[in-house]
């Protein structure tokens, strides 16, 4: 997987973005510990299998880059991934073309990547409040940023039954924004986090930390 982007987010959170080019068989060879994984076996679509394996592979590379050995990945009761044998916080996102992961040594983190697509003009009422934005075809990039920012915040929180429209809010963004602020309300508590935005071709990448 060719490396397309690497940086340190929020002073101590390494980020890697890779281009997904390997076949399913090649990914199996690169990550043999997952060949007999039950979760992988439950995925029927070959492309989704590629993305699933690539996500774990980029986490492995990210840990090795920081001088650690990848021992595996598990999920908690809400589906939030965590590392075996380490207290680091991890988040991963994958698309048909790219896979990205970010590591945080001290606090929870979330990441999401989404391609700018006209479907966002149809789906925005599901994830944005009426006061956040009045979209038009010229605002696809901005819609994509709001979606990715909310998804990253959802993954940072790591709990289900949170409404993107009602429970997650972003401070106003522009299409040129590279940072932002988000708040999430869950079970009577409010969580605030900073957002970092990057663009890789037509894909928006958002990190909440």
N, C-alpha and C positions, 0 to 999 in steps of 0.2 A: 504494500500500500504506500504510494508516494506521499510524503509529507507535504502539505500545502500551506500549513500555518502553525506557528508555535510562538507562544508568548507567556508571560507571567501576568495573571490577572490579580488585581487588588493586592499587589506587592508580594504575595506568597502562594499563589494558586496556579500551578503550571497547567497550561492548556495545549492540547494537540488536536489538529484536524488533518485527517488523512483522506485521500481519494481511494474509493473502493474499486479495485481493479481485479482482484483475485477471483478465481472460480471457487465453487463450494469445496471441491476436492483439495485445492491448494490451501484453503483456510483450515481444513481439517488437518493437513500436514503441519501447518504452522502452530496449531493449538490442539495437540492430540489429547490433552486431558479432558476435552469436552466431547469427544467422539461418542461416548455412551451416556451423555447427559439426558435426563428425563425431560427437562424443559425443552431442550433442542428437539428431542424426538417428537414432542407434541406439536411442533410447528410443521405444517404440511407444505407451505409454499417455498420452493427453492430459494427465491430472492430474499424472503424473510429469514430463512436460515443463514444466508450469506451475511445479512445485516447483523443478525444476532451474534454470530461468531466474530465478525469484524469488530463489533463493539467491545467484546472481551479481549480481542487481540490488541486494540489500541490502549486499553487499560493496562495490559501487560507491558507494552512498550513504555507507557507513561511511568509506571512504577520502576521499571528497569532504568529509565533515564534519570530517576531520582535516587538510584542506588539500592532499590529494594527488589525482592523476589516475589513474583505473582504466585499466590497460593490458591487462588480461586475467588469466585464471586457468588454470593447468595442473595436472596431477597427476604425482607421481613414480611409481616402479615399484611402490610399495605402494598407490597410489590416494590418497595424502595430497595435498590441494590446496596450491598455493603461488602467490604473486603474481608476475607478470612485472614485472621492473625494480625490485622492492623487496625488502629483506631482512626486512620485517615477517613475523611469523607470523600465520596466519589460520586460523580454523575456522568452519564453517558447518553449520547443521542446518535441515531443513525438514520440515513435516508438511502435512497436507491444509489446515490452517487458519492456521498460523503459519510464519514463517521468521525465523531469528536468526543473527547472525554476531558474532564477537568478534575483535578485533585486538590483537596483543601486539608491542610494539617490541623486546623483548629475549629472550624465551624461548618455547619451544613451548607450545601451548595447545590445549585440546580443548573442544568444546561438544556437548551433545545435548539434545533435547526429545522428550518422550513423553507421550501422553495416558494418564491413569489409567484402566485397563481391567481387567476381570475375567480376561482371558487371562493376566495376570501370575500368577494363582493356579495356572495349569497349567504355565507355562514357567519358574517360578523355579528348579527344580532344575538347569536348564541354565546359570544364571549365578550362583547363590549356593552357597557351601559349606554343609555341614550345620551348622557352628558359627556361621554369621552370623545366621540368623533362623528362627523357626518361624512361618510365616505363617498368618493366618486372614483371613476376609473383612473384618475391621476394619482390616487393615494394608495395604490396597491403595496408599494414598499412600506408605507407607514402602517397599513393594516397588518402586514406580515410582521413588523416589529412588535406591534401590540400583542399579536397572537404568541409570538415566540417569548416575549417578556413574561406573559401570564403563564405560559406552559413551563418556563424555567422556574418561576415562583412556585407553581404547583408542585414541581419535582423537588424543589428545596424543602417544602413543607412535608412532602412524602406521605400525606394522608388522603384518603378517598373522601367522596361526598363534599367537595368544595366546588362552588359554582364560579366559573370564570367571570360570568357577568355580574354576579351579586357580591362575591366574596374577595375578588382580587381587583385592585385598582392601581393604575399607573399614573404618575405625574405626567402632564402633557409632554408629548414628544414631537419632534419634527423628523423628516426623512433623513436629515443630516446628523441626528443625535447619535453619539457614541456611548453615552452613559444616561442613566435614568434612575428613578426611585419607584419601588413598588411596595404595596401593603397588602397583606392577606389576613382575612378574619376567619378564624376557625375555632369553634367550641369556646367562644367568649374571649379569646385572646387575639391580639393583633401582632403580626410579625412584619417587620420592615426590613428591606434589603436593597442594596444597590444593584443596578443593572448595567451590564456592559454589552454593547452591540458591535458586531462585526459582519461584513458582507463578504461571502466567497462566491464569486460569479452571481447567480440569481438567488442564492441561498442566504437567508438571514440567520445569524447565530446570536443567541442571547445567553448570557450567564448571569445568574442571580446569586449574590453572595453578601 
